[in-house]
């Protein structure tokens, strides 16, 4: 009986099914996302320092 899955109705009332996996084409780690955001922040700050007339 443990290997049988219980099927829920089509409407879950806002609840998610955690037994189904989602696969994406872009698999990024949280560290890569944080590094990307820090890089964007550094880039914007550098632009404001070197080109103050445009910011």
N, CA, C and O atoms as a Maestro MAE file, in Angstrom:
{
 s_m_m2io_version
 :::
 2.0.0
}

f_m_ct {
 s_m_title
 :::
 protein
 m_atom[220] {
  # First column is atom index #
  i_m_mmod_type
  r_m_x_coord
  r_m_y_coord
  r_m_z_coord
  i_m_residue_number
  s_m_chain_name
  s_m_pdb_residue_name
  s_m_pdb_atom_name
  i_m_atomic_number
  :::
  1 25 0.800 -1.191 0.000 1 A "UNK " " N  " 7
  2 3 0.000 0.000 0.000 1 A "UNK " " CA " 6
  3 2 0.842 1.253 0.000 1 A "UNK " " C  " 6
  4 15 0.361 2.310 -0.407 1 A "UNK " " O  " 8
  5 25 2.090 1.171 0.445 2 A "UNK " " N  " 7
  6 3 2.921 2.362 0.538 2 A "UNK " " CA " 6
  7 2 3.320 2.877 -0.839 2 A "UNK " " C  " 6
  8 15 3.628 4.061 -0.979 2 A "UNK " " O  " 8
  9 25 3.322 2.031 -1.850 3 A "UNK " " N  " 7
  10 3 3.746 2.475 -3.177 3 A "UNK " " CA " 6
  11 2 2.592 3.079 -3.982 3 A "UNK " " C  " 6
  12 15 2.819 3.554 -5.095 3 A "UNK " " O  " 8
  13 25 1.385 3.075 -3.464 4 A "UNK " " N  " 7
  14 3 0.249 3.668 -4.165 4 A "UNK " " CA " 6
  15 2 0.158 5.150 -3.816 4 A "UNK " " C  " 6
  16 15 0.235 5.527 -2.647 4 A "UNK " " O  " 8
  17 25 -0.008 5.993 -4.850 5 A "UNK " " N  " 7
  18 3 -0.157 7.426 -4.625 5 A "UNK " " CA " 6
  19 2 -1.634 7.781 -4.584 5 A "UNK " " C  " 6
  20 15 -2.446 7.205 -5.309 5 A "UNK " " O  " 8
  21 25 -1.966 8.720 -3.741 6 A "UNK " " N  " 7
  22 3 -3.333 9.198 -3.640 6 A "UNK " " CA " 6
  23 2 -3.511 10.302 -4.673 6 A "UNK " " C  " 6
  24 15 -2.740 11.262 -4.683 6 A "UNK " " O  " 8
  25 25 -4.495 10.189 -5.528 7 A "UNK " " N  " 7
  26 3 -4.758 11.193 -6.544 7 A "UNK " " CA " 6
  27 2 -5.755 12.205 -5.991 7 A "UNK " " C  " 6
  28 15 -6.835 11.849 -5.520 7 A "UNK " " O  " 8
  29 25 -5.366 13.472 -6.059 8 A "UNK " " N  " 7
  30 3 -6.215 14.554 -5.591 8 A "UNK " " CA " 6
  31 2 -7.077 15.055 -6.743 8 A "UNK " " C  " 6
  32 15 -6.745 14.816 -7.904 8 A "UNK " " O  " 8
  33 25 -8.158 15.733 -6.452 9 A "UNK " " N  " 7
  34 3 -8.968 16.312 -7.517 9 A "UNK " " CA " 6
  35 2 -8.201 17.410 -8.264 9 A "UNK " " C  " 6
  36 15 -7.142 17.850 -7.816 9 A "UNK " " O  " 8
  37 25 -8.742 17.845 -9.401 10 A "UNK " " N  " 7
  38 3 -8.062 18.821 -10.238 10 A "UNK " " CA " 6
  39 2 -7.886 20.171 -9.588 10 A "UNK " " C  " 6
  40 15 -6.950 20.888 -9.941 10 A "UNK " " O  " 8
  41 25 -8.731 20.550 -8.664 11 A "UNK " " N  " 7
  42 3 -8.624 21.846 -7.992 11 A "UNK " " CA " 6
  43 2 -8.037 21.605 -6.616 11 A "UNK " " C  " 6
  44 15 -8.595 20.864 -5.806 11 A "UNK " " O  " 8
  45 25 -6.894 22.246 -6.361 12 A "UNK " " N  " 7
  46 3 -6.204 22.010 -5.094 12 A "UNK " " CA " 6
  47 2 -6.448 23.124 -4.083 12 A "UNK " " C  " 6
  48 15 -5.973 23.026 -2.952 12 A "UNK " " O  " 8
  49 25 -7.154 24.156 -4.441 13 A "UNK " " N  " 7
  50 3 -7.397 25.238 -3.499 13 A "UNK " " CA " 6
  51 2 -6.142 26.012 -3.158 13 A "UNK " " C  " 6
  52 15 -5.997 26.469 -2.024 13 A "UNK " " O  " 8
  53 25 -5.220 26.177 -4.115 14 A "UNK " " N  " 7
  54 3 -3.990 26.922 -3.878 14 A "UNK " " CA " 6
  55 2 -2.850 26.086 -3.331 14 A "UNK " " C  " 6
  56 15 -1.771 26.618 -3.069 14 A "UNK " " O  " 8
  57 25 -3.059 24.800 -3.155 15 A "UNK " " N  " 7
  58 3 -2.006 23.936 -2.639 15 A "UNK " " CA " 6
  59 2 -1.184 23.356 -3.787 15 A "UNK " " C  " 6
  60 15 -1.696 23.135 -4.884 15 A "UNK " " O  " 8
  61 25 0.087 23.116 -3.520 16 A "UNK " " N  " 7
  62 3 0.967 22.553 -4.546 16 A "UNK " " CA " 6
  63 2 1.189 21.071 -4.280 16 A "UNK " " C  " 6
  64 15 1.130 20.611 -3.139 16 A "UNK " " O  " 8
  65 25 1.442 20.342 -5.342 17 A "UNK " " N  " 7
  66 3 1.834 18.941 -5.201 17 A "UNK " " CA " 6
  67 2 3.348 18.878 -5.228 17 A "UNK " " C  " 6
  68 15 3.965 19.259 -6.223 17 A "UNK " " O  " 8
  69 25 3.949 18.409 -4.166 18 A "UNK " " N  " 7
  70 3 5.394 18.393 -4.051 18 A "UNK " " CA " 6
  71 2 6.022 17.115 -4.590 18 A "UNK " " C  " 6
  72 15 7.246 17.028 -4.683 18 A "UNK " " O  " 8
  73 25 5.215 16.124 -4.946 19 A "UNK " " N  " 7
  74 3 5.796 14.894 -5.460 19 A "UNK " " CA " 6
  75 2 6.120 14.990 -6.948 19 A "UNK " " C  " 6
  76 15 6.834 14.134 -7.472 19 A "UNK " " O  " 8
  77 25 5.618 15.998 -7.634 20 A "UNK " " N  " 7
  78 3 5.957 16.177 -9.047 20 A "UNK " " CA " 6
  79 2 7.107 17.168 -9.156 20 A "UNK " " C  " 6
  80 15 7.075 18.237 -8.548 20 A "UNK " " O  " 8
  81 25 8.108 16.813 -9.925 21 A "UNK " " N  " 7
  82 3 9.298 17.643 -10.036 21 A "UNK " " CA " 6
  83 2 9.193 18.562 -11.242 21 A "UNK " " C  " 6
  84 15 8.630 18.196 -12.274 21 A "UNK " " O  " 8
  85 25 9.740 19.753 -11.096 22 A "UNK " " N  " 7
  86 3 9.790 20.724 -12.175 22 A "UNK " " CA " 6
  87 2 11.217 20.792 -12.681 22 A "UNK " " C  " 6
  88 15 12.140 21.009 -11.896 22 A "UNK " " O  " 8
  89 25 11.415 20.612 -13.973 23 A "UNK " " N  " 7
  90 3 12.747 20.726 -14.542 23 A "UNK " " CA " 6
  91 2 12.778 21.927 -15.467 23 A "UNK " " C  " 6
  92 15 11.867 22.136 -16.269 23 A "UNK " " O  " 8
  93 25 13.828 22.707 -15.346 24 A "UNK " " N  " 7
  94 3 13.976 23.920 -16.135 24 A "UNK " " CA " 6
  95 2 15.196 23.796 -17.030 24 A "UNK " " C  " 6
  96 15 16.112 23.023 -16.749 24 A "UNK " " O  " 8
  97 25 15.200 24.568 -18.117 25 A "UNK " " N  " 7
  98 3 16.370 24.587 -18.997 25 A "UNK " " CA " 6
  99 2 17.535 25.313 -18.341 25 A "UNK " " C  " 6
  100 15 18.695 25.022 -18.629 25 A "UNK " " O  " 8
  101 25 17.226 26.259 -17.461 26 A "UNK " " N  " 7
  102 3 18.249 27.050 -16.778 26 A "UNK " " CA " 6
  103 2 18.348 26.589 -15.336 26 A "UNK " " C  " 6
  104 15 17.481 26.891 -14.516 26 A "UNK " " O  " 8
  105 25 19.397 25.865 -15.036 27 A "UNK " " N  " 7
  106 3 19.615 25.397 -13.677 27 A "UNK " " CA " 6
  107 2 20.718 26.258 -13.056 27 A "UNK " " C  " 6
  108 15 21.900 26.048 -13.328 27 A "UNK " " O  " 8
  109 25 20.330 27.225 -12.226 28 A "UNK " " N  " 7
  110 3 21.269 28.124 -11.585 28 A "UNK " " CA " 6
  111 2 21.236 27.904 -10.081 28 A "UNK " " C  " 6
  112 15 20.181 27.699 -9.482 28 A "UNK " " O  " 8
  113 25 22.420 27.954 -9.493 29 A "UNK " " N  " 7
  114 3 22.482 27.828 -8.045 29 A "UNK " " CA " 6
  115 2 22.179 29.177 -7.414 29 A "UNK " " C  " 6
  116 15 22.335 30.209 -8.068 29 A "UNK " " O  " 8
  117 25 21.758 29.193 -6.182 30 A "UNK " " N  " 7
  118 3 21.517 30.473 -5.505 30 A "UNK " " CA " 6
  119 2 22.774 31.337 -5.426 30 A "UNK " " C  " 6
  120 15 22.681 32.563 -5.492 30 A "UNK " " O  " 8
  121 25 23.942 30.719 -5.286 31 A "UNK " " N  " 7
  122 3 25.190 31.483 -5.235 31 A "UNK " " CA " 6
  123 2 25.456 32.184 -6.565 31 A "UNK " " C  " 6
  124 15 25.974 33.301 -6.570 31 A "UNK " " O  " 8
  125 25 25.119 31.566 -7.678 32 A "UNK " " N  " 7
  126 3 25.321 32.186 -8.985 32 A "UNK " " CA " 6
  127 2 24.386 33.381 -9.162 32 A "UNK " " C  " 6
  128 15 24.779 34.387 -9.752 32 A "UNK " " O  " 8
  129 25 23.176 33.286 -8.668 33 A "UNK " " N  " 7
  130 3 22.228 34.396 -8.774 33 A "UNK " " CA " 6
  131 2 22.688 35.563 -7.916 33 A "UNK " " C  " 6
  132 15 22.626 36.711 -8.356 33 A "UNK " " O  " 8
  133 25 23.149 35.292 -6.695 34 A "UNK " " N  " 7
  134 3 23.645 36.352 -5.819 34 A "UNK " " CA " 6
  135 2 24.866 37.014 -6.443 34 A "UNK " " C  " 6
  136 15 24.980 38.239 -6.408 34 A "UNK " " O  " 8
  137 25 25.785 36.230 -7.014 35 A "UNK " " N  " 7
  138 3 26.974 36.794 -7.652 35 A "UNK " " CA " 6
  139 2 26.593 37.658 -8.853 35 A "UNK " " C  " 6
  140 15 27.197 38.708 -9.074 35 A "UNK " " O  " 8
  141 25 25.611 37.234 -9.617 36 A "UNK " " N  " 7
  142 3 25.140 38.024 -10.762 36 A "UNK " " CA " 6
  143 2 24.552 39.350 -10.300 36 A "UNK " " C  " 6
  144 15 24.832 40.389 -10.898 36 A "UNK " " O  " 8
  145 25 23.743 39.330 -9.247 37 A "UNK " " N  " 7
  146 3 23.150 40.564 -8.738 37 A "UNK " " CA " 6
  147 2 24.201 41.500 -8.159 37 A "UNK " " C  " 6
  148 15 24.120 42.713 -8.351 37 A "UNK " " O  " 8
  149 25 25.183 40.955 -7.456 38 A "UNK " " N  " 7
  150 3 26.267 41.789 -6.935 38 A "UNK " " CA " 6
  151 2 27.054 42.404 -8.084 38 A "UNK " " C  " 6
  152 15 27.460 43.564 -8.000 38 A "UNK " " O  " 8
  153 25 27.274 41.650 -9.149 39 A "UNK " " N  " 7
  154 3 27.963 42.190 -10.319 39 A "UNK " " CA " 6
  155 2 27.196 43.330 -10.965 39 A "UNK " " C  " 6
  156 15 27.799 44.316 -11.389 39 A "UNK " " O  " 8
  157 25 25.886 43.215 -11.048 40 A "UNK " " N  " 7
  158 3 25.071 44.295 -11.610 40 A "UNK " " CA " 6
  159 2 25.151 45.537 -10.728 40 A "UNK " " C  " 6
  160 15 25.263 46.653 -11.236 40 A "UNK " " O  " 8
  161 25 25.094 45.352 -9.411 41 A "UNK " " N  " 7
  162 3 25.178 46.487 -8.485 41 A "UNK " " CA " 6
  163 2 26.523 47.180 -8.616 41 A "UNK " " C  " 6
  164 15 26.580 48.409 -8.658 41 A "UNK " " O  " 8
  165 25 27.606 46.415 -8.681 42 A "UNK " " N  " 7
  166 3 28.941 46.998 -8.839 42 A "UNK " " CA " 6
  167 2 29.033 47.734 -10.167 42 A "UNK " " C  " 6
  168 15 29.625 48.812 -10.225 42 A "UNK " " O  " 8
  169 25 28.472 47.192 -11.216 43 A "UNK " " N  " 7
  170 3 28.498 47.842 -12.525 43 A "UNK " " CA " 6
  171 2 27.758 49.175 -12.501 43 A "UNK " " C  " 6
  172 15 28.248 50.167 -13.040 43 A "UNK " " O  " 8
  173 25 26.579 49.203 -11.877 44 A "UNK " " N  " 7
  174 3 25.793 50.440 -11.808 44 A "UNK " " CA " 6
  175 2 26.515 51.490 -10.960 44 A "UNK " " C  " 6
  176 15 26.539 52.666 -11.322 44 A "UNK " " O  " 8
  177 25 27.097 51.077 -9.847 45 A "UNK " " N  " 7
  178 3 27.833 52.024 -9.000 45 A "UNK " " CA " 6
  179 2 29.054 52.559 -9.742 45 A "UNK " " C  " 6
  180 15 29.364 53.746 -9.642 45 A "UNK " " O  " 8
  181 25 29.747 51.705 -10.480 46 A "UNK " " N  " 7
  182 3 30.907 52.154 -11.255 46 A "UNK " " CA " 6
  183 2 30.484 53.153 -12.330 46 A "UNK " " C  " 6
  184 15 31.182 54.139 -12.562 46 A "UNK " " O  " 8
  185 25 29.361 52.914 -12.980 47 A "UNK " " N  " 7
  186 3 28.869 53.870 -13.976 47 A "UNK " " CA " 6
  187 2 28.536 55.216 -13.328 47 A "UNK " " C  " 6
  188 15 28.805 56.264 -13.915 47 A "UNK " " O  " 8
  189 25 27.959 55.199 -12.136 48 A "UNK " " N  " 7
  190 3 27.622 56.449 -11.459 48 A "UNK " " CA " 6
  191 2 28.886 57.197 -11.032 48 A "UNK " " C  " 6
  192 15 28.886 58.428 -11.005 48 A "UNK " " O  " 8
  193 25 29.953 56.486 -10.700 49 A "UNK " " N  " 7
  194 3 31.200 57.130 -10.279 49 A "UNK " " CA " 6
  195 2 31.920 57.706 -11.495 49 A "UNK " " C  " 6
  196 15 32.364 58.854 -11.451 49 A "UNK " " O  " 8
  197 25 32.046 56.946 -12.572 50 A "UNK " " N  " 7
  198 3 32.823 57.371 -13.718 50 A "UNK " " CA " 6
  199 2 32.052 58.288 -14.668 50 A "UNK " " C  " 6
  200 15 32.673 59.061 -15.398 50 A "UNK " " O  " 8
  201 25 30.744 58.226 -14.679 51 A "UNK " " N  " 7
  202 3 29.909 59.067 -15.544 51 A "UNK " " CA " 6
  203 2 28.808 59.716 -14.712 51 A "UNK " " C  " 6
  204 15 27.642 59.350 -14.855 51 A "UNK " " O  " 8
  205 25 29.148 60.670 -13.846 52 A "UNK " " N  " 7
  206 3 28.133 61.251 -12.955 52 A "UNK " " CA " 6
  207 2 27.094 62.105 -13.676 52 A "UNK " " C  " 6
  208 15 26.006 62.317 -13.139 52 A "UNK " " O  " 8
  209 25 27.395 62.598 -14.874 53 A "UNK " " N  " 7
  210 3 26.455 63.448 -15.583 53 A "UNK " " CA " 6
  211 2 25.234 62.678 -16.072 53 A "UNK " " C  " 6
  212 15 24.171 63.267 -16.269 53 A "UNK " " O  " 8
  213 25 25.373 61.372 -16.268 54 A "UNK " " N  " 7
  214 3 24.271 60.560 -16.798 54 A "UNK " " CA " 6
  215 2 23.418 59.952 -15.691 54 A "UNK " " C  " 6
  216 15 22.324 59.462 -15.974 54 A "UNK " " O  " 8
  217 25 23.874 59.966 -14.449 55 A "UNK " " N  " 7
  218 3 23.135 59.320 -13.388 55 A "UNK " " CA " 6
  219 2 22.384 60.301 -12.616 55 A "UNK " " C  " 6
  220 15 21.690 59.939 -11.666 55 A "UNK " " O  " 8
  :::
 }
 m_bond[219] {
  # First column is bond index #
  i_m_from
  i_m_to
  i_m_order
  :::
  1 1 2 1
  2 2 3 1
  3 3 4 2
  4 3 5 1
  5 5 6 1
  6 6 7 1
  7 7 8 2
  8 7 9 1
  9 9 10 1
  10 10 11 1
  11 11 12 2
  12 11 13 1
  13 13 14 1
  14 14 15 1
  15 15 16 2
  16 15 17 1
  17 17 18 1
  18 18 19 1
  19 19 20 2
  20 19 21 1
  21 21 22 1
  22 22 23 1
  23 23 24 2
  24 23 25 1
  25 25 26 1
  26 26 27 1
  27 27 28 2
  28 27 29 1
  29 29 30 1
  30 30 31 1
  31 31 32 2
  32 31 33 1
  33 33 34 1
  34 34 35 1
  35 35 36 2
  36 35 37 1
  37 37 38 1
  38 38 39 1
  39 39 40 2
  40 39 41 1
  41 41 42 1
  42 42 43 1
  43 43 44 2
  44 43 45 1
  45 45 46 1
  46 46 47 1
  47 47 48 2
  48 47 49 1
  49 49 50 1
  50 50 51 1
  51 51 52 2
  52 51 53 1
  53 53 54 1
  54 54 55 1
  55 55 56 2
  56 55 57 1
  57 57 58 1
  58 58 59 1
  59 59 60 2
  60 59 61 1
  61 61 62 1
  62 62 63 1
  63 63 64 2
  64 63 65 1
  65 65 66 1
  66 66 67 1
  67 67 68 2
  68 67 69 1
  69 69 70 1
  70 70 71 1
  71 71 72 2
  72 71 73 1
  73 73 74 1
  74 74 75 1
  75 75 76 2
  76 75 77 1
  77 77 78 1
  78 78 79 1
  79 79 80 2
  80 79 81 1
  81 81 82 1
  82 82 83 1
  83 83 84 2
  84 83 85 1
  85 85 86 1
  86 86 87 1
  87 87 88 2
  88 87 89 1
  89 89 90 1
  90 90 91 1
  91 91 92 2
  92 91 93 1
  93 93 94 1
  94 94 95 1
  95 95 96 2
  96 95 97 1
  97 97 98 1
  98 98 99 1
  99 99 100 2
  100 99 101 1
  101 101 102 1
  102 102 103 1
  103 103 104 2
  104 103 105 1
  105 105 106 1
  106 106 107 1
  107 107 108 2
  108 107 109 1
  109 109 110 1
  110 110 111 1
  111 111 112 2
  112 111 113 1
  113 113 114 1
  114 114 115 1
  115 115 116 2
  116 115 117 1
  117 117 118 1
  118 118 119 1
  119 119 120 2
  120 119 121 1
  121 121 122 1
  122 122 123 1
  123 123 124 2
  124 123 125 1
  125 125 126 1
  126 126 127 1
  127 127 128 2
  128 127 129 1
  129 129 130 1
  130 130 131 1
  131 131 132 2
  132 131 133 1
  133 133 134 1
  134 134 135 1
  135 135 136 2
  136 135 137 1
  137 137 138 1
  138 138 139 1
  139 139 140 2
  140 139 141 1
  141 141 142 1
  142 142 143 1
  143 143 144 2
  144 143 145 1
  145 145 146 1
  146 146 147 1
  147 147 148 2
  148 147 149 1
  149 149 150 1
  150 150 151 1
  151 151 152 2
  152 151 153 1
  153 153 154 1
  154 154 155 1
  155 155 156 2
  156 155 157 1
  157 157 158 1
  158 158 159 1
  159 159 160 2
  160 159 161 1
  161 161 162 1
  162 162 163 1
  163 163 164 2
  164 163 165 1
  165 165 166 1
  166 166 167 1
  167 167 168 2
  168 167 169 1
  169 169 170 1
  170 170 171 1
  171 171 172 2
  172 171 173 1
  173 173 174 1
  174 174 175 1
  175 175 176 2
  176 175 177 1
  177 177 178 1
  178 178 179 1
  179 179 180 2
  180 179 181 1
  181 181 182 1
  182 182 183 1
  183 183 184 2
  184 183 185 1
  185 185 186 1
  186 186 187 1
  187 187 188 2
  188 187 189 1
  189 189 190 1
  190 190 191 1
  191 191 192 2
  192 191 193 1
  193 193 194 1
  194 194 195 1
  195 195 196 2
  196 195 197 1
  197 197 198 1
  198 198 199 1
  199 199 200 2
  200 199 201 1
  201 201 202 1
  202 202 203 1
  203 203 204 2
  204 203 205 1
  205 205 206 1
  206 206 207 1
  207 207 208 2
  208 207 209 1
  209 209 210 1
  210 210 211 1
  211 211 212 2
  212 211 213 1
  213 213 214 1
  214 214 215 1
  215 215 216 2
  216 215 217 1
  217 217 218 1
  218 218 219 1
  219 219 220 2
  :::
 }
}
